[in-house]
Amino acid sequence: MLAFAETIVPAIAENRASEFTLSNGMDVVVIPDHRAPVVTHMVWYRVGAADEPKGKSGIAHFLEHLMFKSTDKIAIGEFSKIISRLGGQDNAFTGQDVTSYHQRIAKEQLRTVMDMEADRMVNLRLTKDEVATERQVILEERRSRIDNNPTALLDEQMNAALYLSHPYGIPVIGWEHEMAKLSREDALHFYKRYYAPNNAILVVSGDVTADEVKRLAEETYGKIPANPEVDGRERPQEPPQIAARRLTLEDARAGNASFHRYYLAPSYATAKPGEAEALDLLMKIVADGATSRLYKKLVVDDKIAATTGGDFSGWGLDSGTISLYAVAAPNVGLDKIETVIDGVLSDIRANGVTKGELDRAKKSFLADFVYESDNQASLARRYGWSVAIGRKVSEVEDWPNHIANVTTDDIKKAANNYLDARQSVTGWLVPKSNEGSSERVEQPVAHSRS
């Protein structure tokens, strides 16, 4: 694989981004791309659902919605309308560790967008009526995305069981009974505590230079004073996990029965050097697509599953997860599915993977890296999320080299360390009757307001 690493990796692992910090503590990352006179503008706050006060689940996501209300300069609901009239698009999302607001706009409108985003960073104005209306919106979002989706309900229950102490076990959108009580005062308290330039990262990708962005950033965001009360993150950490957990959810809407498993794992922010890359490659080989070990065994060879999948989610500040699933073929019991999956995982722990499998997985990841590098929004997200969880720009850009350096021994070691039943939750989704059906829907890490 040395020739592959030597000929491909240096061509894509280039230094593209510039970074600097404003005097008020706001970090800025600029990724030039001069192919079209368009820019992607993102503001990332180092706060998410895992930073919420106890009993206030969903407040981070609720505030994300409320940020589109009003300020002294912008009337209720006008923020997105202004962006649209300028020919742009905007949206936002909330995760466990981050909240991000983003726009895609013509280059000449960048100053206007920065003015608007800087304005709502400190001048958000909320009325009780606005809060009451938007609270109903998020409750309806929960009903449509979670309560009406058996797989999403199982995911929520499995996450609650996976984390013994850490707030990652609480859903980003919140528990309904707590969401229903969120108030204007709750939103403003959260806003004033976490929304400040010294807790934010500005990312601009597109037809700009670092000097242009620095000038505009100083003229807009740079006028906002730092908030000395922004006080970092203090979260409870996980104790050693010593027992596997399992649960079953029965739901008439479930369709075919399905098997699910989550393992606790490190993230890119917490893993030892090379570990996260090895986990990414491991799960590409085990569970991604029609060439994966699970698909070939369960779907192609044994014909006991309609589909399989899984991945490594490594973008958490404090930890990551490994996930697996399989949808049973008609008249196949989940006990059989689970036994065969456990056999595939045991074989990898004992014997590792082949060099051919590893080479294919590397090529797939590096191809994705190249394709994503052609997309402004993907670039901005790649850098923004990484910096928001404490990674360096240099680590983002050197990722292809780290992927290329992973060995089959690294994969085997990662499998033995983290495919550990004691750090897992197994879930069965079982239909109560033949009435109704549902297809498995992959739930996003973050909730968008769209």
C-alpha atoms as one frame of an Amber mdcrd trajectory, in Angstrom:
protein
   0.000   0.000   0.000   3.048   2.249   0.178   2.816   3.213  -3.490  -0.837
   4.189  -3.045  -0.018   6.397  -0.082   2.920   8.009  -1.856   1.117   8.790
  -5.113  -2.288   9.892  -3.854  -2.051  11.258  -0.343   0.330  14.203  -0.903
  -1.875  15.409  -3.752  -4.871  15.851  -1.452  -3.347  16.464   1.964  -2.526
  20.072   1.142  -2.599  23.140   3.357  -5.725  24.976   2.250  -6.954  26.827
   5.313  -5.728  29.908   7.131  -6.608  30.591  10.749  -6.372  33.526  13.134
  -8.067  34.845  16.277  -9.746  38.209  16.739  -8.869  40.353  19.756 -12.163
  39.356  21.432 -11.271  35.662  21.263 -13.282  34.617  18.210 -11.461  31.998
  16.141 -11.569  32.324  12.350 -10.830  29.732   9.656 -10.711  30.685   5.955
 -10.688  28.140   3.103 -10.209  29.866  -0.286 -11.941  28.408  -3.357 -11.970
  30.835  -6.282 -13.844  28.755  -8.865 -17.107  30.690  -8.430 -17.978  34.063
  -6.835 -19.825  32.380  -3.976 -19.037  31.872  -0.271 -20.227  29.636   2.544
 -20.328  31.422   5.891 -20.669  29.462   9.141 -20.653  30.445  12.789 -20.026
  27.580  15.195 -20.686  27.871  18.921 -18.879  25.569  21.307 -22.110  24.508
  22.967 -24.658  21.803  22.340 -27.231  19.582  23.959 -24.679  17.961  26.262
 -24.122  21.352  27.921 -27.732  21.865  28.959 -28.755  22.315  32.601 -30.407
  19.261  34.128 -34.120  19.218  33.514 -33.845  21.584  30.534 -33.268  19.067
  27.754 -33.809  20.518  24.300 -32.908  24.102  25.258 -29.873  24.211  22.902
 -32.019  23.136  19.955 -34.883  25.407  21.057 -32.535  28.404  21.159 -31.320
  27.534  17.664 -34.916  27.976  16.472 -35.388  31.184  18.452 -32.259  32.724
  16.897 -34.356  33.218  13.744 -36.839  35.483  15.550 -35.944  39.157  16.007
 -33.364  41.728  17.063 -33.627  45.516  17.232 -32.493  45.623  13.584 -34.310
  42.610  12.153 -38.059  42.052  12.459 -39.630  38.752  13.485 -38.975  36.046
  10.916 -37.095  38.365   8.567 -33.597  36.871   8.910 -34.085  34.035   6.412
 -36.250  36.205   4.149 -33.420  38.734   3.835 -30.941  35.983   2.959 -33.368
  34.655   0.355 -33.876  38.102  -1.212 -30.094  38.379  -1.513 -30.113  35.146
  -3.500 -28.747  32.952  -0.719 -29.799  30.040   1.468 -29.450  29.613   5.233
 -30.057  27.059   7.940 -28.771  25.858  11.288 -28.285  22.676  13.276 -27.675
  21.550  16.828 -25.572  18.607  17.970 -24.427  17.306  21.308 -21.294  19.481
  21.264 -21.929  22.260  18.741 -24.542  24.628  17.389 -23.957  26.066  13.927
 -25.577  28.719  11.729 -24.716  28.848   8.036 -25.407  30.731   4.822 -24.427
  30.299   1.196 -24.348  33.657  -0.538 -22.795  35.644  -3.385 -19.387  36.993
  -2.439 -20.472  40.645  -2.568 -23.119  39.947   0.114 -20.687  38.466   2.639
 -20.421  41.711   4.612 -24.211  41.875   4.979 -24.414  38.302   6.227 -21.611
  38.895   8.731 -23.379  42.015  10.008 -26.606  40.051  10.484 -24.942  37.109
  12.233 -22.940  39.403  14.502 -26.151  41.269  15.371 -27.992  38.180  16.553
 -24.958  36.953  18.468 -25.668  39.609  21.114 -28.959  41.378  20.332 -31.526
  38.586  20.254 -34.934  39.849  21.354 -37.571  37.331  22.441 -41.195  37.896
  23.317 -43.274  35.406  25.264 -45.515  34.918  22.231 -42.524  34.094  20.005
 -41.290  31.573  22.544 -44.705  29.963  22.979 -45.196  29.603  19.225 -41.767
  28.125  18.612 -42.119  25.725  21.545 -45.058  24.158  19.719 -42.873  23.894
  16.611 -40.164  21.891  18.370 -42.740  19.664  20.066 -44.229  18.889  16.662
 -40.721  18.274  15.301 -40.178  15.715  18.036 -43.472  13.997  17.215 -42.678
  13.780  13.505 -39.000  12.839  13.750 -38.951  10.681  16.859 -42.361   9.649
  18.194 -43.652   8.600  14.758 -40.506   6.628  13.929 -39.984   3.341  15.820
 -36.308   3.178  14.858 -35.732   6.684  16.205 -37.488   5.719  19.448 -35.251
   2.671  19.786 -32.176   4.796  19.063 -33.208   7.191  21.831 -33.680   4.357
  24.323 -30.386   2.715  23.364 -28.444   5.952  23.785 -30.028   6.447  27.204
 -28.775   2.977  28.154 -25.335   3.346  26.559 -24.282   6.304  28.703 -24.283
   5.645  32.429 -23.391   9.197  33.450 -22.532  11.358  30.455 -25.250  13.678
  29.018 -24.817  12.170  25.533 -27.554   9.821  26.742 -30.076  12.670  26.539
 -31.543  13.291  23.058 -30.505  16.463  21.262 -34.115  17.391  20.599 -34.968
  16.821  24.260 -37.436  14.764  26.299 -40.990  15.865  25.549 -42.034  16.539
  29.153 -39.056  18.855  29.633 -39.393  20.537  26.235 -42.994  21.469  27.073
 -41.784  23.552  30.041 -38.951  25.466  28.356 -39.397  29.195  28.894 -38.205
  32.527  27.582 -36.023  32.860  30.672 -34.443  29.439  30.042 -33.594  30.425
  26.472 -32.132  33.817  27.391 -30.057  32.365  30.237 -28.549  29.767  27.891
 -28.009  32.415  25.203 -26.210  34.854  27.501 -24.018  32.143  28.944 -22.765
  30.562  25.724 -23.321  32.903  22.767 -20.277  35.152  22.647 -17.371  35.701
  20.239 -14.918  34.030  22.608 -17.040  30.873  22.440 -17.452  30.923  18.655
 -15.644  29.964  15.476 -16.173  31.732  12.157 -15.565  29.595   9.082 -15.675
  31.068   5.579 -15.032  28.989   2.487 -15.231  30.147  -1.114 -14.130  33.064
  -3.235 -12.274  34.970  -0.513  -8.786  35.514   0.839  -7.729  35.416   4.460
  -7.012  39.155   4.374 -10.509  39.959   3.072 -12.189  37.855   5.745  -9.989
  39.253   8.501 -10.926  42.821   7.580 -14.640  42.039   7.457 -14.525  39.973
  10.631 -12.818  42.775  12.557 -15.398  45.291  11.303 -18.369  43.104  12.314
 -17.670  40.413  14.902 -14.608  42.249  16.195 -16.798  45.021  17.637 -18.477
  42.585  20.045 -16.756  42.436  23.438 -15.717  39.084  24.846 -17.919  37.651
  27.561 -15.744  36.892  30.606 -18.510  34.708  32.027 -18.178  32.104  29.276
 -16.891  29.336  31.465 -15.887  26.298  29.468 -17.485  22.902  29.806 -17.791
  20.758  32.882 -19.486  17.482  32.086 -19.800  14.255  34.062 -17.647  11.527
  32.570 -18.396   7.863  32.059 -17.385   5.362  34.766 -15.915   2.021  33.641
 -18.637   0.005  31.925 -18.665  -3.579  33.150 -21.927  -5.096  31.898 -23.587
  -5.395  28.501 -27.079  -3.947  28.286 -29.978  -4.946  26.062 -33.545  -3.893
  25.431 -36.488  -4.724  23.206 -38.989  -2.266  21.749 -42.261  -3.622  20.404
 -44.087  -1.383  17.954 -46.825  -2.202  15.466 -45.237   0.237  12.987 -41.863
  -1.522  12.964 -42.231  -3.604   9.792 -39.606  -6.356   9.678 -37.811  -7.006
  12.944 -34.367  -5.420  13.197 -31.226  -5.855  15.283 -29.181  -2.892  16.530
 -26.029  -2.561  18.604 -24.021   0.404  19.893 -20.542   0.289  21.426 -18.916
   3.089  23.361 -15.635   4.135  21.706 -13.202   7.051  21.694 -13.648   9.937
  19.273 -11.117  11.759  17.136 -10.804  14.250  19.990 -10.104  11.612  22.655
  -8.512   8.648  20.858  -4.853   7.753  20.975  -2.938   8.571  17.760  -4.223
   6.437  14.899  -7.057   4.813  16.864  -9.946   6.804  15.424  -8.668   6.299
  11.881  -8.433   2.555  12.560 -12.018   2.517  13.849 -13.232   4.370  10.750
 -11.552   1.815   8.506 -12.690  -1.115  10.652 -16.331  -0.123  10.312 -15.962
   0.545   6.597 -14.823  -3.087   6.247 -17.337  -4.559   8.696 -20.548  -2.740
   7.877 -20.427  -0.228   4.999 -22.081  -1.273   1.773 -22.488  -4.398  -0.294
 -18.823  -5.420   0.010 -18.814  -5.310   3.821 -18.360  -8.418   5.930 -21.840
  -8.184   7.435 -23.656  -7.640   4.148 -21.886 -10.480   2.379 -22.491 -12.892
   5.257 -26.056 -12.026   6.267 -27.593 -10.829   2.994 -25.652 -12.553   0.201
 -24.476 -15.850   1.688 -26.914 -16.773   4.455 -29.886 -14.753   3.131 -31.161
 -14.095   6.643 -31.206 -10.267   6.411 -32.742  -7.820   3.971 -30.007  -5.269
   4.620 -27.236  -4.435   7.082 -25.114  -1.423   7.928 -23.175   0.491  10.527
 -20.449   3.021  11.092 -18.075   4.718  13.498 -19.238   8.123  14.691 -16.093
   9.857  15.883 -17.014  13.541  16.035 -17.903  13.855  19.711 -15.975  16.054
  22.098 -15.887  13.410  24.830 -16.431  10.055  23.104 -17.610   8.294  19.974
 -19.791   5.314  19.113 -19.747   2.245  16.910 -23.143   1.227  15.526 -24.419
  -1.848  13.703 -27.833  -2.883  12.413 -29.500  -5.600  10.385 -33.092  -5.886
   9.179 -34.254  -9.498   9.344 -35.551 -11.285   6.294 -39.153 -12.553   6.584
 -39.583 -15.361   9.118 -36.016 -15.044  10.450 -35.596 -14.595  14.191 -33.389
 -11.867  15.624 -31.642 -14.446  17.782 -30.225 -15.985  14.594 -29.257 -12.557
  13.233 -27.462 -11.707  16.467 -25.603 -15.026  16.570 -24.280 -14.597  13.030
 -23.253 -10.968  13.642 -21.421 -11.972  16.800 -19.630 -14.639  14.779 -18.473
 -12.093  12.175 -17.181  -9.768  14.903 -15.449 -12.611  16.745 -13.669 -13.644
  13.558 -12.345 -10.117  13.038 -11.165  -9.887  16.633  -9.382 -13.232  16.288
  -8.047 -13.003  12.735  -8.203  -9.350  11.747  -8.881  -8.158   8.200  -7.059
  -8.768   4.944  -4.715  -6.319   3.280  -7.046  -6.246   0.273  -9.982  -5.218
   2.468  -7.920  -2.509   4.116  -6.644  -1.160   0.799 -10.190  -0.921  -0.591
 -11.407   0.852   2.556  -8.556   3.369   2.362  -9.251   4.125  -1.289 -12.932
   4.635  -0.539 -12.255   7.064   2.304  -9.661   9.014   0.376 -11.944   9.231
  -2.667 -14.679  10.640  -0.418 -12.171  13.145   0.963 -11.364  14.348  -2.553
 -15.008  14.635  -3.611 -15.979  16.471  -0.414 -13.075  18.870  -0.932 -14.835
  20.055  -4.085 -17.828  21.256  -2.068 -17.680  24.570  -0.177 -20.248  23.560
   2.418 -18.557  20.211   3.067 -15.218  21.964   3.501 -16.635  24.514   5.922
 -18.321  21.771   7.921 -15.186  19.616   7.959 -13.026  22.368   9.428 -15.699
  23.936  11.620 -16.773  20.791  13.419 -13.192  19.660  13.948 -12.028  22.979
  15.409 -15.163  23.162  17.572 -14.245  19.883  19.296 -10.674  20.965  19.873
  -8.839  19.562  16.876  -6.262  21.578  14.940  -6.538  22.688  11.330  -3.318
  20.779  10.645  -4.943  17.577  11.931  -7.868  18.053   9.548  -5.566  18.509
   6.585  -3.250  15.649   7.530  -6.101  13.146   7.946  -5.420  11.371   4.602
  -1.864  10.612   5.728  -3.119   9.137   8.983  -5.643   6.978   7.118  -2.950
   5.782   4.720  -0.694   4.769   7.638  -3.195   2.433   9.341  -2.124  -1.226
   9.239  -4.011  -4.504   9.519  -2.522  -4.878  13.007  -4.022  -1.497  13.958
  -7.435  -2.688  12.768  -7.231  -5.908  14.777  -6.159  -4.021  17.884  -9.025
  -1.547  17.540 -11.510  -4.394  17.111 -10.285  -6.124  20.251 -10.258  -2.927
  22.281 -13.638  -1.535  21.306 -15.890  -4.337  20.044 -16.292  -5.155  23.718
 -19.724  -6.402  24.817 -19.265  -4.840  28.258 -19.343  -1.416  26.606 -22.382
  -2.110  24.454 -26.140  -1.905  24.206 -28.073  -4.351  22.023 -31.559  -3.406
  20.855 -34.257  -5.431  19.157 -37.074  -3.676  17.305 -39.966  -6.083  16.994
 -43.371  -5.537  15.316 -46.332  -6.134  17.615 -48.563  -7.224  14.758 -48.755
  -7.327  10.989 -50.405  -3.911  10.896 -48.360  -0.933   9.770 -44.792  -0.795
   8.612 -41.779   1.446   8.782 -38.481   1.626   7.022 -35.289   2.233   8.897
 -34.403   5.922   8.751 -30.838   6.996   9.520 -31.086   9.716  12.143 -28.723
  12.699  11.740 -26.251  13.559  14.447 -27.792  16.986  14.577 -31.286  18.360
  14.205 -31.823  20.949  11.487 -34.604  23.481  11.710 -35.638  22.735   8.116
